[in-house]
Amino acid sequence: PADRELTGRVTDGATGEGLPGVNITIKGTVRGTATDAGGNYRLSVPNEPFVLVFSYIGYTNQEVSVGSQTQLNVVLQPASQSLNEV
């Protein structure tokens, strides 16, 4: 199946601001991208279900299952915040 384009924005769970330089990869592959200065990204993705992994230094990694959607916005939580909740 042909690829499609997935777009979205990654924001900080504490401030709501876009996060620049977040690494986004398709789990199990080397294919991926990074967010721009405003936290926005665009990625060519397969037409079957897959998992995207969002990783950013100082934040908790997040894995998101993607179906047929063409837009996916993600909120990352600061890692220190999750440690304080334990």
Secondary structure, 3 states (H helix, E strand, C coil): CCCEEEEEEEEECCCCCECCCCEEEECCCCCEEECCCCCEEEEEECCCCEEEEEECCCECCEEEEECCCCECCEEECEHHHHHHCC
